[in-house]
Amino acid sequence: MFDMLAGALTLAVQDEITKGDLPPVTVDSALLGGGWIFAIFVGGLILAFVLGALIAKAIKMTDWGLRIGVCLAALAIGVMPFIVRMANGQSLGDGIRLGIDLAGGTNMVFQVQPEEGKELTSEIMDKMVGAIGKRINPSGTSEITVRQVGADRLEVIVPGKDQQTVSEIKRQIVNLGSLDFFITVDERYDDATMIRDARALSSGTSKLVRTLADDKKEVYAMWLPAYEKGDNKEPQFLTTPNTVKRQVEKVRVVEGRTERYTTEEYLVTVGREDMQVSGKYLKRAGSAISSETGRQMVTFSFNAQGANRFSRLTAANQPKPGRDNRHLAIVLNGQLYSAPSINAVISERGQIDGDFTNDEIQDLTDVLNAGALEVPINRKPLSEATIDPTLGEDVRQKGVQAIFVAGGLVVLFMLVYYRFAGLVAIVCLMLNLVLVLTVMIGVKATFTLPGLAGLVLTIGMAVDANVLIFERMREETNRGSSLRMAIQNGFGKAFTTIVDANVTTLITAVILYMIGTDQVKGFAVSLFIGIVMSMFTALYVGRVIFDIAEKRGWIKKLNMMSLVGDTNWNFLGKQKLCAMLSIVLIVCGLAAFFSRGDSNYDIDFTGGTMVTFQLTETAETSAVEGVLKEAFAGDNITVERLTLAGEDATAGGRHFRLRTTESDTEENKAELLSAEERVRTKVNDAFIAEPSMHLLKVAMTHGDIAGYAIAADDDSAKALLNARFDGGAATELKFSAEVAIGTIQDMLSAAISGIKTGGESKYGDSPDAFFGIEGIKGSGTEVTGQDVQKYTGVIARATPELSTEDFEAAVIAMESKLAAEPLFDEVNTFASAVAGEMKIAAVMAIVISLLAIVAYVWFRFQRITFGLAAVVALIHDVLIVMGLMALTSYVNGTSIGDLLLLNDFRINLPMVAAFLTIVGYSLNDTIVVFDRIR
């Protein structure tokens, strides 16, 4: 908790300083220290117990001071992080990590492909994770997650980005990183003319170029900025004061505005062609212990060609008597990361010595390995789920709305039905939710749509625990017990029931967390934390409130409503009728289930592609599905209508989600087009052939392409930002609908990289350095809280290195591509191999849950018949629901289906979470009955 508080406060204030909203003064910096945060935390806890003692004394119950203090301490732990955030000027929601289904973003799983005879070890996979992390998140400040899943797969989660922008990140993952080795320039030993010429360059120019005898030009020196990570803006080991460097004023765009800042650039020399060493020659980097110093060091090795080049480079710069050692510049993606001294000629193997920490060792080896991955990665992700931030915002609003509606109805019912006891339940529920949010923020858990469902389920479980207690109290009161005895027996007799019911639900939550994806794990985490907290608040906090109220005489009796009076229903007398009804439902449902075959499963379990698209006018779901079935002949497809906030749910819709079995399989993996691209083409062709429906596309037009020069009236920050485009070309791009800046950037980048010369890309695979995009103010909007800006008009500028003819050709190609293809708001692809594993994992989760439940109930009730009976009951409930889901597919699209809002429900991973929730509720009711029998 302390780390969470300190980290949240420190990062938040640092972020504000970075944005320019807070001045970097030193007076307030003491408030950011861990000691202050720890003091606030401890002080809050001490104050809670002091207040507990004072309250106990005030109500003349001094021996209750500790119990009251514990309740207040729990409240303090729950609210202190939010108080700190509010005092820091942040909203209550800051610090809550949202999954891609709520914030938008992309989740990709890549297959690692080891070379023949090379075994994949955990060490190799750890290095792969570090290398890829350095490629796509070099500063370490983005909330991009890279982690290992399974034995040979890597998962990359990119929050808040639009779908097209993510393709650039995919290129960075599978392509070689830009890693180079140069030599830093020392003003005492290097050519004075070169140093003078370099210092004469403007801040917008970084390279010294010379012409060789054959009129070929080459770069022989360049200025490089220091690699920036946090507050460290100096290369490691570069301590020589005579290293040539310069102060450079730069600007950056933060939240749509330009900011000026000053940084340092270092001059490095680029050797002859046979001395140029890049990451493609590096075999691997690691760590070892120096036999001379006993300290950790970084080791690296090159292949034969790299060893030859590196030996020339280091031989030309080896130590000389009476001189300081030269420094090797390690450059990652154009930034000078480290500059260790050259102590000897190095060929195939070398080492970097220094007083390293473990983190520094990891950072440096990650940088080196970023240029040469240990093993290749399949360029096509095994699975990919991309959700537009706008769609994620809509999902989040609906999820929060559902929580408030559910919570409001629960509060109203408890107050009306249970009166004072209901008020106690509400206090416990509010404390429960606050603690759940605090713990989830503290452990950095991700909130997902299933996670919000877990919060709703937590509300239900928490209230259910209170209801069990209250009904026990009612029974004790009806038997003539005093109020004190009713409270004591109510909590005592309900205790074991509540614990048993919640522990069995915890079992399903743990197993779901072990096999689930990022979204499903959000459900498991929120459910697990919620159940633990609900037991504490219901059994401890609720008991304290009841005991104090009774002892002080604030309540004389418990007034409760009673909708169900004395009952004398012969349930067992109807067992044959109920059994027959269950058998009929199960048989019919299973018949429908097996007749549908793979149609029961979503692409999570079959493999396939899911996309979300828009039409220009409203249409019925059945009509849209009819159009698409012709294009996807032979494929198993479903079409689902999406209703965004503010849309009429009863009328036709414009937003639709298509699921198809089109996927990247072993048979078609050699195809040039991915499953997503094939689906995009088929959807586009389907609506071209149907004149009554029109797929929403973004039309683009461009203005005259003319030379760009910095205007005299441009402010200095803007002029500095656009200095690299001075002398290049520029044009205005207009769109028929708002398009994300990242999408425009990615599409123009792809168009430029498609310009070939000699069979290769003229400007490389990632030509972002040759152009820039600036949104025109007043022509777009920003999605609140998301890292995305959308405009209907932008200015595109090219650097002088990008010829006007090529720039114009790229713009025209981009215009044609937008006219021919739709932009999907959401994309989700699953390879069949992953889908098969997901299906096995889901079945194993349910089977293991059932076995664990049988074992626990057997242990608690001392007889296996109780465990088997509980499993039979929950299997009955699951089969009923599964069968009814299959039967609803037959009324989907009919008037009855539209009236009941029924869809063609299919089993996916979130649906597995729903089934396990049913298991939890079924067990809860069953154990309540078993407890009565016991």
DAVEN-V19224 format. One record per backbone hydrogen bond with DSSP energy under -0.5 kcal/mol. NH is the residue of the N-H (numbers start at 1). CO is the residue of the C=O. E is the energy in kcal/mol with one decimal. If there is no record, write none. Layout:
nh co e
NH CO E
NH CO E
This chain:
nh co e
5 1 -2.5
6 2 -3.0
7 3 -2.9
8 4 -2.4
9 5 -2.3
10 6 -2.7
11 7 -2.6
12 8 -1.9
13 9 -2.3
14 10 -2.6
15 11 -2.4
16 12 -1.9
17 13 -2.3
18 14 -2.5
19 15 -2.0
20 16 -0.8
20 17 -0.8
21 16 -1.7
22 16 -1.0
25 23 -2.3
30 26 -0.5
31 28 -1.4
32 29 -1.5
33 30 -1.4
37 33 -1.7
38 34 -2.9
39 35 -2.4
40 36 -2.5
41 37 -2.5
42 38 -3.0
43 39 -2.8
44 40 -2.2
45 41 -1.9
46 42 -2.8
47 43 -2.7
48 44 -1.8
49 45 -2.0
50 46 -2.5
51 47 -3.0
52 48 -2.1
53 49 -2.2
54 50 -2.5
55 51 -3.0
56 52 -2.4
57 53 -2.2
58 54 -2.5
59 55 -2.2
60 57 -1.2
61 56 -3.8
64 61 -2.3
65 62 -1.4
68 64 -2.4
69 65 -2.4
70 66 -2.3
71 67 -1.7
72 68 -2.4
73 69 -2.6
74 70 -2.2
75 71 -1.8
76 72 -2.5
77 73 -2.7
78 74 -1.8
79 75 -2.0
80 76 -2.5
81 77 -0.6
83 79 -2.4
84 80 -2.7
85 81 -1.8
86 82 -2.4
87 83 -2.7
88 84 -1.3
89 86 -1.8
90 85 -2.9
94 91 -1.4
96 93 -1.8
97 95 -0.6
97 445 -0.6
99 447 -3.8
102 99 -1.5
103 99 -2.5
104 100 -1.6
105 387 -2.6
106 158 -2.8
107 385 -2.5
108 156 -2.9
109 383 -2.4
110 154 -3.0
112 110 -0.5
112 152 -2.7
113 376 -2.6
114 112 -0.6
118 115 -2.5
119 117 -0.6
121 119 -0.6
125 121 -2.2
126 122 -2.2
127 123 -1.9
128 124 -2.1
129 125 -2.3
130 126 -2.2
131 127 -2.7
132 128 -2.5
133 129 -2.2
134 130 -1.9
135 131 -1.6
136 132 -2.3
137 133 -1.8
140 137 -0.8
144 142 -0.5
145 157 -2.4
147 155 -2.3
149 153 -2.2
153 149 -0.7
154 110 -2.2
155 147 -3.4
156 108 -3.0
157 145 -2.7
158 106 -3.3
158 156 -0.5
159 157 -0.6
160 104 -3.6
161 158 -0.6
166 162 -1.1
167 164 -1.2
168 165 -1.1
169 165 -0.7
170 166 -2.1
171 167 -1.8
172 168 -1.9
173 169 -1.7
174 170 -2.1
175 171 -2.2
177 370 -0.9
179 177 -1.1
180 331 -2.4
181 277 -2.2
182 329 -2.3
183 269 -1.4
184 327 -2.0
185 267 -2.5
187 185 -0.5
187 242 -2.2
189 186 -1.0
190 186 -2.3
195 191 -2.0
196 192 -2.5
197 193 -2.7
198 194 -2.4
199 195 -2.3
200 196 -1.2
201 197 -0.6
201 198 -1.1
205 202 -1.8
208 221 -3.0
209 207 -0.6
210 218 -2.5
212 216 -3.1
215 212 -1.7
218 210 -2.3
220 208 -2.2
221 208 -1.0
222 268 -2.2
223 206 -2.7
224 266 -2.6
225 334 -0.6
226 264 -1.4
227 336 -2.7
229 227 -0.6
229 232 -1.9
232 229 -1.8
233 231 -0.9
236 337 -1.6
238 235 -1.2
239 237 -1.6
243 240 -1.4
244 185 -2.6
246 265 -2.3
248 263 -3.2
250 248 -0.5
250 261 -3.4
252 259 -1.9
254 252 -0.6
254 257 -3.1
257 254 -1.6
259 252 -2.1
261 250 -3.0
263 248 -2.7
265 246 -2.4
266 224 -3.0
267 244 -2.3
268 222 -2.5
269 183 -2.9
270 220 -2.0
271 269 -0.6
275 272 -2.1
276 273 -1.1
277 181 -0.7
277 275 -0.6
279 179 -2.6
281 278 -1.6
282 279 -1.1
283 301 -2.7
284 301 -1.2
286 299 -2.8
288 297 -2.2
290 288 -0.5
290 295 -3.2
294 290 -1.8
297 288 -2.8
298 352 -2.2
299 286 -2.4
300 350 -2.1
301 284 -2.0
302 348 -2.5
303 281 -2.4
307 303 -3.0
308 304 -1.9
309 305 -2.1
310 306 -3.1
311 307 -2.1
312 308 -1.5
313 309 -2.3
314 310 -2.7
315 311 -2.1
316 312 -2.1
317 313 -0.5
318 315 -1.1
323 320 -2.0
326 317 -0.5
328 340 -3.0
329 182 -2.8
329 327 -0.5
330 328 -0.7
330 338 -3.1
331 180 -2.8
331 329 -0.7
332 330 -0.5
332 335 -2.5
333 178 -3.7
333 331 -0.5
335 332 -1.5
336 225 -2.8
337 330 -2.5
337 335 -0.8
338 330 -1.2
339 236 -2.9
342 326 -3.0
343 341 -0.7
347 349 -0.6
350 300 -2.4
352 298 -3.0
353 351 -0.6
354 296 -0.5
356 354 -1.9
361 357 -2.3
362 358 -2.3
363 359 -2.7
364 360 -2.6
365 361 -2.3
366 362 -2.2
367 363 -2.2
368 364 -2.3
369 365 -2.7
370 366 -1.4
371 368 -1.2
372 369 -1.0
376 113 -0.7
378 111 -2.7
381 379 -0.6
382 109 -2.6
383 109 -1.2
384 829 -2.7
385 107 -2.5
386 827 -6.0
387 105 -2.8
388 825 -2.5
392 388 -2.5
393 389 -2.5
394 390 -1.7
395 391 -2.3
396 392 -2.6
397 393 -2.3
398 394 -2.1
399 395 -2.4
400 396 -2.7
401 397 -2.3
402 398 -2.4
403 399 -1.8
404 400 -2.4
405 401 -2.6
406 402 -2.8
407 403 -3.1
408 404 -2.7
409 405 -2.4
410 406 -2.1
411 407 -2.6
412 408 -2.5
413 409 -2.5
414 410 -2.6
415 411 -2.2
416 412 -2.2
417 413 -3.1
418 414 -2.0
419 415 -0.9
421 418 -1.4
423 419 -1.8
424 420 -2.1
425 421 -2.2
426 422 -2.0
427 423 -2.2
428 424 -2.4
429 425 -2.3
430 426 -2.7
431 427 -2.2
432 428 -2.2
433 429 -2.4
434 430 -2.2
435 431 -2.4
436 432 -2.3
437 433 -2.4
438 434 -2.3
439 435 -2.7
440 436 -2.4
441 437 -2.2
442 438 -2.6
443 439 -2.5
444 441 -1.0
445 440 -2.8
447 97 -3.5
448 446 -0.5
452 448 -2.3
453 449 -1.8
454 450 -2.0
455 451 -1.7
456 452 -2.2
457 453 -2.6
458 454 -2.1
459 455 -2.1
460 456 -2.0
461 457 -2.8
462 458 -2.8
463 459 -2.4
464 460 -2.3
465 461 -1.9
466 462 -1.5
467 463 -2.6
468 464 -2.3
469 465 -1.7
470 466 -2.9
471 467 -2.7
472 468 -1.6
473 469 -2.1
474 470 -2.4
475 471 -2.1
476 472 -2.3
477 473 -2.5
478 474 -2.6
479 475 -1.4
480 477 -1.6
481 476 -2.3
486 482 -2.7
487 483 -2.3
488 484 -2.3
489 485 -3.0
490 486 -2.3
491 487 -2.2
492 488 -2.3
493 489 -3.0
494 490 -1.4
495 491 -1.1
496 492 -0.6
497 493 -0.5
498 494 -2.6
499 495 -2.5
500 496 -2.7
501 497 -2.5
502 498 -2.3
503 499 -2.6
504 500 -1.8
505 501 -1.2
506 502 -2.3
507 503 -1.8
508 504 -1.2
509 505 -1.9
510 506 -2.6
511 507 -2.1
512 508 -2.3
513 509 -2.1
514 510 -1.6
515 511 -1.2
516 512 -1.9
521 517 -2.7
522 518 -1.1
523 519 -0.9
524 520 -2.0
525 521 -2.9
526 522 -2.2
527 523 -2.3
528 524 -2.6
529 525 -2.7
530 526 -2.2
531 527 -2.4
532 528 -2.1
533 529 -2.5
534 530 -2.3
535 531 -2.0
536 532 -1.6
537 533 -2.8
538 534 -2.6
539 535 -2.1
540 536 -2.0
541 536 -1.4
542 537 -2.5
544 540 -2.3
545 541 -2.2
546 542 -2.4
547 543 -2.7
548 544 -2.3
549 545 -2.5
550 546 -2.3
551 547 -2.7
552 548 -2.3
553 550 -0.8
554 549 -2.0
555 549 -1.2
559 557 -0.7
560 558 -0.6
561 417 -3.2
565 563 -0.6
571 569 -1.6
574 570 -0.6
574 571 -1.6
575 572 -1.4
578 574 -2.7
579 575 -2.7
580 576 -2.4
581 577 -2.3
582 578 -2.7
583 579 -2.6
584 580 -2.6
585 581 -2.3
586 582 -2.9
587 583 -3.0
588 584 -2.6
589 585 -2.5
590 586 -3.1
591 587 -2.3
592 588 -2.3
593 589 -2.5
594 590 -3.0
595 591 -2.0
596 592 -1.4
597 593 -1.0
599 596 -1.9
600 597 -1.7
601 598 -1.7
602 907 -2.8
605 602 -2.0
606 602 -0.9
607 603 -1.8
608 830 -2.3
609 660 -2.6
610 828 -3.1
611 658 -2.2
612 826 -1.8
613 656 -2.4
615 654 -2.0
616 694 -2.5
619 653 -2.1
624 620 -2.1
625 621 -2.6
626 622 -2.0
627 623 -1.8
628 624 -2.1
629 625 -2.0
630 626 -0.9
631 627 -0.8
632 628 -2.2
633 630 -0.8
635 632 -2.3
637 635 -0.9
638 659 -1.9
640 657 -2.7
642 655 -2.7
644 642 -0.7
647 644 -2.1
649 647 -0.6
653 619 -2.0
655 642 -0.6
656 613 -2.4
656 654 -0.5
657 640 -3.3
658 611 -3.1
659 638 -2.6
660 609 -2.6
665 663 -0.9
669 665 -0.8
671 668 -1.9
678 674 -2.4
679 675 -2.5
680 676 -2.4
681 677 -2.1
682 678 -2.3
683 679 -2.7
684 680 -2.2
685 681 -2.6
686 682 -2.3
687 683 -1.7
688 684 -1.5
689 685 -1.8
691 689 -0.7
693 690 -1.2
696 614 -2.9
699 697 -0.8
701 734 -2.3
703 732 -2.3
706 704 -0.8
706 730 -2.1
708 728 -3.2
714 711 -1.2
719 715 -2.8
720 716 -2.3
721 717 -2.2
722 718 -1.9
723 720 -1.0
725 722 -1.5
726 723 -1.2
727 708 -2.8
728 725 -2.7
730 706 -2.3
731 796 -2.2
733 794 -2.7
734 701 -3.0
735 792 -3.1
736 699 -1.9
739 791 -2.4
741 789 -2.6
744 740 -2.1
745 741 -2.8
746 742 -2.4
747 743 -2.5
748 744 -2.4
749 745 -2.1
750 746 -2.4
751 747 -2.0
752 748 -2.3
753 749 -2.5
754 750 -1.1
755 752 -1.7
756 754 -0.6
757 760 -3.0
760 757 -1.4
762 755 -3.2
764 761 -0.7
770 767 -2.0
771 768 -1.3
772 797 -2.2
774 795 -2.1
776 793 -2.6
777 775 -0.6
779 776 -1.9
781 790 -1.7
783 788 -1.2
784 782 -0.5
786 783 -2.3
788 786 -1.8
790 781 -2.7
791 739 -2.2
792 779 -2.3
794 733 -2.4
795 774 -2.9
796 731 -2.7
796 794 -0.5
797 772 -2.5
797 795 -0.5
798 729 -3.4
799 770 -2.4
800 724 -0.6
802 799 -1.7
803 801 -0.7
807 803 -2.5
808 804 -2.4
809 805 -2.2
810 806 -2.3
811 807 -2.1
812 808 -2.4
813 809 -2.2
814 810 -2.2
815 811 -2.3
816 812 -2.3
817 813 -2.2
818 814 -2.2
819 815 -1.6
820 816 -1.4
821 817 -1.8
824 822 -0.6
825 612 -1.8
826 612 -0.8
827 386 -2.9
828 610 -2.4
829 384 -3.9
830 608 -2.9
831 382 -2.3
835 831 -2.5
836 832 -2.6
837 833 -1.7
838 834 -2.5
839 835 -2.4
840 836 -2.1
841 837 -2.7
842 838 -2.6
843 839 -2.4
844 840 -2.7
845 841 -2.2
846 842 -2.0
847 843 -2.7
848 844 -3.0
849 845 -2.1
850 846 -2.4
851 847 -2.4
852 848 -2.6
853 849 -2.4
854 850 -2.6
855 851 -2.3
856 852 -2.3
857 853 -3.0
858 854 -2.5
859 855 -2.2
860 856 -2.7
861 857 -2.6
862 858 -1.1
866 863 -1.0
867 863 -0.9
868 864 -2.8
869 865 -2.5
870 866 -2.3
871 867 -2.1
872 868 -2.6
873 869 -2.2
874 870 -2.2
875 871 -2.8
876 872 -2.2
877 873 -2.0
878 874 -2.6
879 875 -2.7
880 876 -2.2
881 877 -2.1
882 878 -2.8
883 879 -2.6
884 880 -2.4
885 881 -2.2
886 882 -1.7
887 883 -2.2
888 884 -2.0
889 885 -0.7
889 886 -0.8
890 887 -1.5
891 888 -1.1
892 888 -0.8
894 891 -1.9
897 891 -0.7
898 894 -2.6
899 895 -2.2
900 896 -2.2
901 898 -0.7
902 897 -3.0
905 903 -1.9
907 600 -3.1
912 908 -1.9
913 909 -1.8
914 910 -1.6
915 911 -2.5
916 912 -2.5
917 913 -1.6
918 914 -2.2
919 915 -2.2
920 916 -2.1
921 917 -2.5
922 918 -2.9
923 919 -2.5
924 920 -2.3
925 921 -2.3
926 922 -2.3
927 923 -3.0
928 924 -1.6
929 925 -1.7
930 926 -2.6
931 927 -2.7
932 928 -1.4
933 929 -2.1
934 930 -2.7
